[in-house]
Amino acid sequence: MESSEHERLSVREFRANGSSMITSEVEAKLDEGNIQEAESSLREGLSLNFEEARALLGKLEYQRGNVEGALRVFDGIDLQAAIQRLQPTLAEKPPVKKGRPRTESPSSVSQHAASLVLEAIYLKSKSQQKLGKFAEAANDCKQILDAVEKIFYQGILDFQVDNKLQEIVSHAVELLPELWKQGGFYDEAISAYRRALLSQWNLDNECCSRIQKSFVVFLLYSGVEASPPSLAVQIDGSYVPKNNLEEAILLLMILIRKFCNGKIKWDPSIMEHLTFAFSICSQTSVLAKQFEDLMPGVYHRIDRWNSLALCHFAAGKNVSALNLIRKSLHKHERPDDLTSLLLAAKICSEDPYLAGEGVGHAQKAFSNAHGPNEHLKGVALRMLGLCLGKQAKVASSDFERSRLQSKALESLEEATRLEKNNSDLIFELAVQYAKHRNLTAALRSARHFFNETGGSVIKAWILLALILSAQQRFPEAEVVTDAGLDQTARWEQGSLLKLKAKLKVSQLKPMDAIETYRYLLALVQAQRKSSGSFQISSKVDDDKVNEFDIWHGLANLYASLSHWKDAEICLQKARELKEYSAAILHTEGILFEGRGQNIEALNASINAVLVEPNHIPSKLLMSALIHKMGTKALPAARSMLSDALRIEPTNRMAWYYLGLVHKHDGRISDAADCFQAASMLEELDPIESFSNFF
């Protein structure tokens, strides 16, 4: 049975069983409200049974836009009775051989009847959807699929159904999860999606892909946690996703494979969803592989380079990312692309030896940020300030360092004026103020950042505590750390607890500090026990409790108390976690010095500098030990301290030791200047260097 438009006369007709009937005759009776008479006309004129006639009338009402009228007609259909009559002949339909004339066999007649009845139920479901009756619509739609499964209990094969019946089945399979979602029945929607993708519905590639993409969107963005598939649908040895993220990624990978095999057209949203999924689980290296495997022409080569650069940068592969961005910024490619320039500047801002290149990229980005891109001027200035600040660390002279630091602050302050509500920018400005010991401005910006973020970011608590400790306001700093601990998740408390331990030491409460370290160790044990469970996003190392830092901090604390044996035990624990470490060698040097073994202490500090050439504590220990050797060793000590101050100009102990060297060398005026600098810095010295955190 089918309803079509007459091509020559433009008069709609019903055709079935070799007969035809003009639609207007039936419409007139429907307009008068005579449903029974219209039904009787169809049954007599087209030799239809009750269910078929009702189905045809309901379809006509639906096409006319009379949704409520269509529902009244559809309600009279007994689906189960119709299916039971159709089931025996439908299930036995033989394959159609090529080359034979197509005649209307009994089974094909049955399929026409089945198509009409099933289409009626489908349209009934659509009518209920339009009226907001989502649960009823979903149940009716589910009845269609249940009926088809009873008929084709081994799954639908290509030769078993005609196009009309297959079309209805495909529409019903695609509609059912949408109805459950619209009604708020999310568990049922998940089951419907999995049923659609795991059952043999003979769906074409485009229909199946639409269902897969719809399921991906639901899994990634609905906020509903899907339970793993039931054991009934699991195959031995097959991969079974454990959560939403894994299931979404699996579906997206299947879609990409379909495209690569030429089964579906390209849809850019597939890679957009995959980018989101891999980003939140910190697997951007895998995402980069997907971009690399895509066929040429899917993305422009520059867009592919930029996407790959972002993937590598997120994975910590800055060199690879920068090389790709350099290719896209080549004079024959897109040398003025703002996004690429800003990304290049961001990458360069993390390496002092690349910061000079980053300054050039940031300045060019600032110059090109005009017209519709005017809003990116603040971003360019922010990158410029970060690059200048990093470049200052490797400046060749004190004058150059001071100049670069001043320009860095100017750029960040100007960026803040352009983007007053950019919390990240406010935080970076606060850090720069703190590193230059402008603690009043640093505290003001830190409080601004804290207010903007509402205390939800752990680095806000850390920065506030460090600034207060630099102002020698240790009790207030401890109050901040305690408040931060109350507001942060358990696994994020490591940094705050380490700060609290150092604050206890600064307040001459070593036993309280030891107790804090013990709590940290207990946190490590709890973290290790839970590490086997899956986490949707892998946590960065800063959010975890670092066991090495705990043992090393305890070793230093026991060494300061002259508890040498306890210090050695803790140091051995730290060495088991990280064998080659400048920090461990430096602490070993402290232990040797405390026992009067200066030669061994000097060797340990030398080894520490060999492992990490810019390790400031080891340089200070080495210079102090060299200074004890007599006048002839003073130049070596002075050189070592000057190098330490080049790396960290605000290190008060470096100024103090340099003052001692000048004093023993007879340079009283220089020694006085160094002692004065050390004294001033001591009043502004945090319990731990700002550079160690930011």
C-alpha positions, 0 to 999 in steps of 0.5 A, spaced: 500 500 500 502 507 498 499 514 498 502 518 492 501 524 488 498 523 481 503 526 476 499 528 470 492 531 474 496 533 481 490 529 484 492 524 490 490 517 490 490 511 494 492 505 491 492 498 494 491 491 491 490 493 484 485 498 486 485 506 486 481 511 490 481 519 490 483 521 496 478 527 496 472 522 497 475 520 504 477 527 506 470 529 505 467 524 510 473 525 515 471 533 515 464 531 516 467 527 522 464 520 519 470 516 521 467 509 520 464 511 513 471 513 511 474 507 513 468 503 510 469 506 503 477 504 504 475 497 506 470 496 500 474 500 495 481 498 496 479 491 499 483 492 506 482 489 512 480 494 519 487 495 521 489 497 514 484 502 513 485 505 519 492 506 518 491 509 511 486 514 514 490 516 520 496 517 515 491 522 511 490 526 517 497 526 519 499 529 513 493 534 513 496 536 520 490 534 524 495 531 529 489 530 534 485 527 529 490 522 527 491 520 534 483 518 534 484 514 528 490 510 530 487 509 537 483 504 534 488 499 531 490 493 534 497 492 533 498 485 536 493 482 532 495 485 526 502 482 527 500 475 529 496 475 522 502 477 518 508 474 522 508 467 519 508 469 511 513 475 513 518 470 516 518 466 510 520 470 505 525 467 500 530 471 497 529 475 490 533 472 485 536 477 479 533 476 472 527 474 474 520 478 473 518 482 480 511 479 481 507 481 487 507 474 491 503 473 498 509 475 502 510 481 498 503 483 499 504 481 507 510 486 507 505 492 504 500 490 509 505 490 515 508 496 512 502 500 512 500 498 520 507 499 522 507 506 519 501 507 522 504 506 529 510 510 527 506 516 525 502 515 532 508 516 535 510 522 532 503 525 533 504 524 541 511 527 540 508 533 537 503 533 543 508 532 548 506 525 550 513 523 550 512 516 554 506 514 550 510 516 544 516 512 546 512 506 548 508 505 541 515 506 538 518 501 542 512 496 540 514 497 532 521 494 534 518 489 538 514 487 533 519 487 528 524 483 532 518 477 533 517 477 525 525 477 524 527 473 530 534 472 527 535 479 525 533 483 518 537 481 512 538 485 506 533 480 501 528 479 507 524 486 506 522 491 501 524 498 501 518 501 505 518 496 511 526 498 511 525 505 511 519 505 517 524 500 521 530 505 520 526 511 522 523 507 528 530 505 531 532 512 530 526 516 533 526 511 540 532 514 543 530 521 542 523 520 545 526 517 551 531 523 552 525 528 551 521 525 556 527 525 561 527 517 561 535 517 560 536 510 562 531 507 557 534 512 552 541 509 553 538 502 552 535 504 546 541 507 543 545 500 545 539 496 542 539 500 535 547 499 534 547 492 537 541 489 534 541 487 526 536 492 523 539 492 516 540 500 517 544 503 512 551 507 513 548 514 514 542 512 518 547 508 523 552 514 523 546 519 525 545 514 531 552 513 533 553 521 533 547 522 537 549 517 542 556 520 542 553 527 544 548 524 549 554 520 552 559 527 552 554 532 554 548 530 557 551 529 564 548 522 565 552 517 567 551 511 563 552 504 566 556 499 562 553 494 557 549 488 560 552 481 560 547 479 555 550 483 550 557 482 551 562 478 547 567 474 550 574 477 548 571 483 546 572 490 549 567 493 553 567 500 555 567 502 562 564 509 562 561 514 558 567 517 555 570 510 553 564 508 550 563 515 546 571 515 544 569 508 541 563 510 537 567 516 534 573 511 532 568 507 529 565 513 525 572 515 523 574 508 520 567 508 516 569 515 513 576 512 511 573 506 508 568 510 504 562 508 507 560 515 510 561 522 508 565 527 512 562 530 518 567 535 521 563 534 528 566 527 529 573 530 530 570 536 534 567 531 539 573 526 539 578 533 541 573 534 547 573 527 549 581 526 548 582 533 551 578 531 558 582 525 559 589 528 557 590 523 551 591 529 546 597 524 543 592 519 541 588 525 538 594 527 534 595 520 531 588 521 529 589 527 525 595 524 522 591 518 520 586 522 516 586 522 509 590 529 505 584 534 503 580 533 509 583 539 513 588 544 510 595 542 511 595 549 515 589 547 519 592 540 520 599 543 523 595 547 528 591 542 530 597 537 531 601 543 535 595 544 540 595 536 541 603 536 542 602 542 546 597 539 551 601 533 551 607 537 554 611 536 547 613 543 546 618 542 541 614 538 536 608 543 537 613 549 536 616 546 530 609 545 527 607 552 528 613 555 525 611 551 519 604 554 519 607 561 520 612 561 514 612 567 510 609 562 504 603 560 509 600 564 514 605 568 517 600 573 520 595 568 523 593 571 530 591 564 533 598 561 531 602 567 533 599 567 540 600 559 541 607 560 539 608 566 544 605 561 549 609 555 548 615 560 548 613 563 554 615 557 558 622 556 556 627 562 558 631 560 552 625 561 547 622 567 550 626 572 545 622 568 539 616 569 543 616 576 544 617 577 537 611 573 536 607 576 541 609 583 538 606 581 531 600 578 534 599 585 538 600 589 531 595 584 527 590 585 532 585 590 529 578 590 526 574 584 528 580 581 532 581 587 536 579 583 542 585 579 542 590 585 544 589 583 551 591 576 550 597 579 545 600 583 551 599 578 556 603 573 552 608 579 551 609 580 558 610 572 560 615 572 555 619 578 557 618 575 564 621 569 562 627 572 558 629 576 564 631 570 567 637 569 562 639 576 561 646 577 560 646 583 565 643 586 571 641 592 567 638 588 562 634 583 567 631 590 570 629 593 563 626 586 561 622 585 568 619 592 568 617 591 560 614 585 563 610 588 568 608 594 564 605 589 558 601 585 564 598 591 567 596 594 560 593 587 558 589 587 565 586 594 563 584 591 557 581 585 560 579 587 567 575 581 568 580 576 566 582 572 572 588 568 569 591 575 567 590 577 574 593 571 577 599 572 573 600 579 574 600 577 582 605 572 581 610 577 577 609 582 583 610 577 588 617 575 584 619 582 584 617 583 592 612 588 590 608 584 596 602 590 597 601 590 589 601 582 589 596 581 595 591 586 592 592 582 585 591 575 589 585 578 593 582 580 586 583 573 583 581 570 589 574 574 589 573 572 581 574 565 582 571 564 589 576 560 592 575 554 587 582 554 585 587 551 589 593 556 586 589 562 589 590 559 596 597 557 595 599 564 592 595 568 598 599 564 603 606 565 600 605 572 600 602 573 607 608 568 609 613 573 605 610 579 609 612 575 615 604 574 617 605 566 619 599 566 623 595 569 617 598 564 612 596 558 616 589 560 617 589 561 609 592 554 608 587 551 613 581 554 610 584 552 603 584 545 606 577 545 608 575 548 601 579 543 596 578 536 594 582 530 598 587 529 592 588 536 591 591 538 598 598 536 597 601 543 596 597 546 601 599 541 606 606 542 604 606 549 605 602 548 612 608 544 614 613 549 612 609 554 616 610 550 622 617 550 621 617 558 621 613 558 627 618 554 631 613 548 631 617 542 628 613 537 631 607 540 628 610 540 622 612 532 622 605 531 624 603 534 618 608 530 613 605 524 617 598 526 614 601 527 607 604 520 607 597 517 609 594 521 604 599 517 599 597 511 601 590 512 600 592 515 593 595 509 592 590 504 594 585 508 589 589 509 583 586 502 580 580 505 579 578 509 573 578 517 573 575 520 567 580 525 567 587 524 569 590 528 574 596 533 573 602 531 577 601 538 581 594 535 584 597 529 586 601 528 593 608 527 591 611 522 595 618 524 593 617 531 596 614 528 602 620 524 604 625 529 602 622 535 606 622 530 612 629 529 611 631 536 611 626 537 617 630 532 621 637 535 618 635 542 621 634 538 628 640 535 628 636 528 628 641 525 623 639 518 623 632 520 622 634 524 616 638 519 613 632 514 613 627 519 610 633 521 605 633 513 603 626 513 602 626 519 597 632 516 593 628 509 592 623 514 588 628 518 585 635 516 584 638 521 581 636 528 584 640 534 585 635 535 591 637 529 594 645 530 593 644 537 596 641 534 603 646 529 603 651 535 603 647 538 609 648 531 613 655 531 611 656 538 613 653 537 619 657 532 621 663 535 620 665 532 613 666 538 609 670 534 603 664 529 602 659 535 603 663 539 597 663 532 593 655 531 594 654 539 592 658 538 586 655 532 584 648 536 585 650 541 580 652 536 575 646 533 575 642 540 575 646 546 573 641 551 576 640 548 582 641 554 587 641 551 594 647 546 591 650 552 589 650 556 595 652 550 599 658 549 595 660 556 595 659 556 603 664 550 603 669 553 598 669 559 603 671 555 609 677 553 605 681 559 605 683 566 602 685 562 595 678 559 594 674 566 595 674 567 587 671 560 586 666 562 591 664 569 589 663 566 582 659 561 584 654 566 588 654 571 582 652 565 578 646 563 583 644 571 583 644 571 576 639 565 576 635 568 582 636 575 584 632 575 590 635 569 594 637 572 600 642 567 602 646 568 596 647 575 598 648 573 605 654 568 603 656 573 598 657 578 603 661 574 607 666 572 601 667 580 600 668 581 608 673 576 608 676 578 602 677 585 605 671 589 601 667 591 606 663 596 602 661 591 598 660 586 604 655 591 607 651 592 601 650 585 600 648 584 607 643 590 607 640 586 601 640 580 605 637 583 610 631 587 606 630 580 602 629 577 609 623 581 611 620 579 604 622 572 604 616 567 603 617 560 606 618 557 599 620 561 593 614 563 588 618 560 582 617 553 585 610 553 585 608 558 579 
